[in-house]
Amino acid sequence: MYYKSFYAFEGKTPVPAVIRSYTEADFAELVTIQSEAFPPPYPAELWWNREQLLNHVTLFPEGALCAEVDGELAGSVTGLKIHYDPETPDLHHTWSEVTDDGYLTTHQQNGNTLYIADLCVRPKYRKLGLGKELVQALYHAVVEQKLERLLGAGRMPGYHLMAARMPAEAYLAGVVAGSWSDPVITFLLRCGRVPVGVVADYLEDEESGNYAALMEWRNPFL
């Protein structure tokens, strides 16, 4: 079980917070958080359900973490282990394929890579830096389990504003170059993630044009 207490900051004010493993007692609130974090046009059928969450804490509890602020759940992150070959990166997989539609039966106990299936924070807590803390908690799992990397495909919600002018790869390159920012990709860059490439038809996501940026964080101790 993972447990870390720390101070998040709301402006200049320290706020007591916790990153911990989530359990069955948290399931109902975790579903509510999904609905708040991913409102329409994000498909409601992609929010977690109880069976999925039970699989998360059963198959790979080290990848099932939540953030808590003053006793209220504020966000969560979920991951699984897969085998990944950096020499032949798979830029054609979908979220559904790699996570088994969120049920994580694709988890490979002997995998070399921790793959993020989901990261969400309640809108009212997004200025506290909890998303970055949740991601860093999974970096701890990568190091502790001697995995090669953390991998995940991030939404590009700003892309729809520029889709008529450029392909998704050019949009991602512009974010990395600092020519413009993206709410998700810029955040992931600040978390230490590095782009591997663009995945088409990754997830039904109108804002991203169904594209996602595959990004990694390599274990610095290997």
Protein Blocks (a to p, Z undefined) as FASTA:
>chain_A
ZZddddddehjaccddddddddfklmmmmmmmmmmmmgcfbdfklpccfklmmmmmmmmm
mlmccddeehiafbdcddddddddfklccfkbcfklmnononopmpcfkbcbdcdfbdcd
dfklmmnommmmmmmmmmmmmmmnopabdcdddddfklmmmmmmocfklmmmmmmnopac
cfklmmmmmnopacfbdcehkbgcfknnopacddddddfkZZ
